[in-house]
Amino acid sequence: MSKRRVSYYYDHDVGAYTYGFGHPMKPHRIKMTHDLVSAYNMLDKMHILRPQRASPEAMSAFHTDEYVHFLTRVTPETAEELTYHGSRFLVGEDNPAFEGLFEFCSISAGGSIGAAHRLTSGASDIAINWAGGLHHAKKREASGFCYINDIVLGILELLRSYPRVLYIDIDCHHGDGVEEAFYTSDRVMTCSFHKFGEYFPGTGTQDDRGRGKGKGYAMNVPLKDGITDESFKSVFEPVIAKILEVFRPSAVILQCGADSLAGDKLGCFNLTMRGHAHCVQFLRKQNIPLILLGGGGYTVKNVARTWTFETACALGIEDEIDPNLPWNEYFEWFGPRYRLEVVENNMEDCNVKDGSLEKVRTTALAQLQALACAPSVGMHDVPSESVGQHLGLSKDEDDLDKQLAQHARYVYHLQESDATSSESDEPESAEDSEDSSSSRRFARNAQRTAVRRAKKRMSLMTNRVFEIASHEDGYYEQGCQTSSKSKRRFFQAAAYWDDTFGEVKLGTRDPRRVLGPKQQTLAEMLESGGRAGEDVNMDDDPEWDEMEN
Ligand code: FE2
């Protein structure tokens, strides 16, 4: 097999971060992988690169400034306050604010951006970043153990030079964050193979195909429990071959989430190490610039085995390496067989049993058949380095880039604000139409968006839907201007003058609305923003509406 120039991104610090005791996501698995790769003497066959850590500006190419700024300053001690009691940015148990969170994100994202740059500069044919692949992260919110979407940032870097990029996701969970980011684009085709049905994140049906210009360019292959190597290959190969034929990507990113392996703690597929790695071998043969990223994977010894083997596949030496593991720092973890293998178990393949695999494959191929040909893109010369560096203005500060990015975000905010306004079913009041201040208009629209925003999320750990508290009160107290008609809830329902005792009492006059089972202290009231106990739903209370008006 012909040689490929392979680059491998690794930062020695990455294995030291921890999501917390008992959390299934273990960054340590990346160090285990690296040690095994090193023990197999693969390091001298690749370009080993330590990624430049991604800056907040680089992350803001996809994420909002506000969210990135939050990540730069959140700590375990300040998380409760900065997330407005778990209602913004980090919701639920999946995404804790662990020590060194931002540095971890900057390593993961820096590797994927660096990998993309390595391909576009022509220095490599294949680039690997096992610390990347965090496909659930959203524009303004963490999700499913992912905080910064390094994949989206990597694709954006590729799009500076390439007209079309194909993203393939073989993690057991749907690649929702990446699909969402490029849902309306025909320059990025996303294709996710995942478990569907009462499973995180609950998205990724075959009816989800993209919108607008992106219609048809989001591909979903929903699967059921227990899929084997043979079944997976029977749908992966024809679908990807057809995509390569009709979409003709200039580069491919393969997210190699390892929770699709047999025996994964959170996964439910039955793939062996070789079945999983077949996807890498298949794509390597296509001779298209390729990025391999990590992702999920919660049985860490199997993650390390598989990503090590896939590194060998990238190098084209998979047939040469010894299946008996060489001595390494974590050798005892790989007992009792100490072999480079992940074997299948006795799970039933539900995809074959009910014939659903055939239907899924047929539907996917029909979707691709409807795509006439690869969309053409009017490309122009794009500097591979930053704009500031390209013009020779600055090498360190990159002020021009910052200003351009800031301008783009300002325009985006206005567009988003206008879109929200036009979607509103409420008629604009006279007062509203007279108000020409864009900041006030933005605040009002943001308020509506906040109120309407879905308050339900799914947990990757439990696959259960949970509700999150509204953050609208905290949001406005933190500096957003409100219109004169904004609701003020601070203290209004939670304190009153008691004539009998001649003093202010905490609570309400109506004994039915006393603050929960226990009386709140002033400090607790301040903490809760002056709201009553959880058992009181003020939105449904006519007396509450009366007080507001
Ligand atoms: Fe996953």
Boltz pocket constraint, residues with backbone or C-beta under 6 A from the ligand:
constraints:
  - pocket:
      binder: B
      contacts: [[A, 171], [A, 172], [A, 173], [A, 257], [A, 259], [A, 295], [A, 296], [A, 297]]
      max_distance: 6.0
